Amino acid sequence: MSHSQHLQKSPAPALIFLAFAGLYIIWGSTYLGILFGLESFPPFLLVAFRFLISGSLLLTYCLIMGEKLPSIKSTLIIGASGFLMLFIGNGALTWAEQYLPSGLAAIIISTLPLWFVVLDKKQWAYHFSNKVIILGVLVGFSGVFILFSGSGSVRISGNKMQMISFGILILSTICWAIGSMYSKYKSVEGSTTMKAAIQMLTAGILSLGVALVLNEPNGFEFSSISPKSFWALWYLIIMGSLVGYLSYIWLLSVRPPSIVGTYAYVNPVVAVLLGWFIVGEAITTQQAFALGIILIGVILVNLPKLSQNYKADN
């Protein structure tokens, strides 16, 4: 490996820290943002507004900075990952939060690191020979389960829409993992920002199409949007999509997907802390215990990467 290649694969630790902080904290708060947004917006219209606006802002920025649009082939490849991650992944989450508690949705999404380990074929030799990573994934998931088990939120009732939502979220999490790895390993033209813009616009256009098919605009009026939903939408656009998603896409280019996916452990913790801070919910002993278990899982998954020079092809 040349010196220049080494520098490319060794970004500043401070940048990596900030990017992970963005995923862990900001994305943890988007569950609440989506819930507030759904008070005034139908689900697919909410997703469409979120990604059409954020994607347009990013694309405009890229063009102003002198970037050229990728080739049609590259655009289709980038769009495919946007379809899997944002349209299916985030669209399904937004739709499901109509029927499932946000805490339960966070638990389901927290299975993401498991899917990365199982589906990332290029890393199988490393993952399945490293018991610490496997243990960390299992410990982290068990901690998330403990976090909500006492409240009863993991006990899905016989409600048909809840059961359907549960299944759709599992499938969407798998699609997010596949889309993430596709985005990581498929070589295409364009900067990280340009790729994110195309992915967001793809998801926004498809979501708008679904919204029209479902006749969501019927009865929807901009004048009826509550201040809470209005600001929630802009929070999702600026912090969730622009800051958070760009951090995610960048991290995928410099770290293994299974390591990047550990944000899914911390998101439910952030949801609990926000509930305490904003709504005044008490943090129980069980929640504090679960928080410790989750953090141990995150440390275990990251420990091999921090303790040795991981030479896999990223």
N, C-alpha and C positions, 0 to 999 in steps of 0.2 A: 504494500500500500504506500502510495506516495505521500509526501508531507502535505500537499494541498488537499488530497483526498481525506487525510486524517483530520485536517482542520474542518473540512466540510461536515464530517460526522462527529465533531466534538464542539458543539455550540456552547456558549457561555453557560455555566451552571445557574447563574442568576436568571437568565432568560427561561431556562427549563423550569426553574422554581416558580417564576411568575406565571408561566403558561399552565402548569399543573394547578396553581392556586386558582386560576381562572376557571378551570374545569371543575375543581372540587367545590368551590364556593358559589360561583355564578350559576353554573348549571344546576347546582342543588336548589337554588332559589327559583328556577324557572318552573318547577312543578306548581309552586304557588302562583307564579305569574300566569301560567296557563289557566289555572282555576279561576283567577280574577278575570281573565280575558273572556272566559266562557260565560260570564254573567251577562254579557251583551252581544257577543259574537257567536254565530253558529260555528262548529269546529273547523270545517274545511275553509270557510271564509277567513277565520282567524289565521290559519296556517298560510293561506294565500296572501293575505295582507302582509303578514310577517316576512315571508320570503321574497315576495315580489319587491317590497320596499328595500329590504336589506340587500338583495341581489342587485337591484338597480343602482343603489348607492355604491356598492363595491365595483360594479362594472364601469360606472361613470368615473370613479377614482382611477381605475386601471387605464382607461382611455385617455384621461387627462395627463397621466404620467407617461403617456407615449407607448403603452403596451399595445400589441396587435392581437386581434382575435385569433385563437388557435385554429388549426385546420378543421374541416368538417369531421374527419375521423377522430381527432383528439377531443373535439367538442362532444361527440356522441359517447366516447368513453367516459369523459368527465360527467356528462349528464346521467349516465347509467349509475354511477356511484351516488349522485344526488338523488336519483330515483329510489335507490335502496335505503340510503341513510336518512334523508330528509322527508321525502314524500311518504314512504312506507313507515320508516322508523318514527319520525316526529309526528307525522300525520296520525298514525295509529295511537300514539300516546295522547295526543290532543283529543281525539275522538273518544278514547277509553276513559278519560277523566270525567266524562259526563256520567259514567256509571260506576266507576271504581274510586275509592278513596285515594287521594294522592300518595299516601304512605304505602298503600298496597301496590300502586303503580311503580313506585320507586323500588320496592322489593323485587318486582318482576324484572325491571331494567337492570337490577344489580347482578343478574345472572350473566351479564355481558362478558366479564373476564373469563368465565367458564367456557363460553362459546369461542372466545379468541384462542384459548389453549387447545380446544378440541378441533377447531376448524383451520387454524393457521398451519397448514401442512409444511411450509418451509421452516417452521420452528419446532416441528414435532420432535426431532432428535434432541433438541435442547430441553423442551418442556417436559417430555416424558422420561427424561433421564435425571431431572432435577426435582427431587422430592420436596424441596423447600417451596418451590413455586406452586406445586400442586397443593401442598398443605396450606399455603397462604390463601389460595383461591377458596378452598373449602372453609377455612377458618373465617375469612371475610364474609362469605355468604351466610354462614351460620350466625355470625354476629348481626347481620341485617335482619335475619329471621327472628332472632331473639328480641330485637329492637321493637318490633310491632306485635309479637305474638301475644303479649299480655293484654293488649287493647282489644283483641278480637278482630282486628282489621284483616288478618290473614285468613280468617274463616269466611270463605265466600258463601253467601247464602244461596238458596235455590233460584235466585233471580236469573232468568234466562240471559238478559243482556249483560249481566255481570260475568256469567260463564263465558259468553262469546268474547267479551272484552279481554278476559284473562287469556284465552287462547290466541287472540289477535296480537296481544302484547308480547307473548312468547315468540310468535313468528316474526314480529317486527324487530325484536332484539337480535334474532338470528340474522335477519336481513341487514341490520345495522353493522353487525360484525363482518358479514360478507362484503358489504359495501366499503367498509373501512379498509379491509385488506386489499380489495380490488383497487381502491384509490392509492394505497401504499405501493403496491407491487407493479401496477400497470404504468409504464412510462409514457407520458404525454407531454405535449407542449404547454407552456403557460406557467406563470408564477402561482404561488399558493393563493394569492388574492384573486387572481383570474379564475382559478379552478373553483374556489369557494363561490364566486359570483355566479358562475355557470350552474353549479350544483343548486344554489338557492333559487335561481330563476327557473330551473327545471322543476323543482318541487313546487314553486309558487304557481307556475302555469298549470301543472297537473292538478294541484289542489283546487285552483279556480275552476278547472273543467269539472271536477267531481262536485264542487259546490253548485255549479249550474245544473248538472244532471240531477242532483238531489233537491233542486229548487230552493236552496238555502237563501238566496237573495230575496225571495218572496216574503214580505213582512219585515225584512230587516231595514232599519232606518238609521242613518248616521246620527240623527238628532236624539235617538234613544240610547246612544252609547253613554254609559256611566263614566264619571271621571276615573273611577278605579279601573275599569276595563280599558279606557283610553291610555292611561299611563302604563298599565300592564302590557299592552301591545307594544308601546315604544320601548319598554324595558326588555321585552323579548327580542325586539329588533336590534337594539344597540348593544345590550350586554349579552343576551343569550346567543344571538346570531353572529353579530360582528366580532365582539371581543372573544366570547367563548368558543364559537365554532372555528374561527381562525386559529386560535390556540390549539384546538384539537387537531386540525388538519396539519399544522406545522409540527406538532409533536409526533404525529404518525410518520413523518419523514425522518425523524431523528431517534425514535425510540420504538421498540417492539410493540405491536398492537396490544398484547396481553398486559404490558406495563401501563400503557396509556389508558387501557380500559379500567384500571383500578379506581378511576374517578367514580364509577358506579357504586362503590362501597360507601363513599363519603357523602354522596348526595342525600341519602335518607337521613343522615346525621344532621346535615344542614337544615333539612326540612323540620326536624324536631326542634332545633335551636331557634329557627324562625317562628315556630309555633309558640315557643316560650317567650321570645322577645316581643313579637307583634301581638299575639293573642293572649299572652299571659298564662299559657299552659304550664303546669308543673312538670319538672323533669324528675322522673321516678328513679329509684335505685336500679331498677331493671334497665332503664334507658341508659343510665350512666355505665352500667356493666357492659351492655351491648356496644356502646361507643368504644370502650376499651378493647373489646374483642375485634371490632371492625378495624381499628387502627393497627392492632397486632397483625391482622391479615394483610393490610396494605404494606406494612413494613416487611413481612415475610416475602411477599411477592416481589418487592423491589430489592430485597437484600442481595440476591445473586448479582444483579446488575450493578449495584453499588460496590460490591466487594471484589469484583473481577472485571477484566476487560473482555466483555462479551463480543465475540468476533463473528456473530452471525451476519449474514447479508441483509442489511436493512434497506 
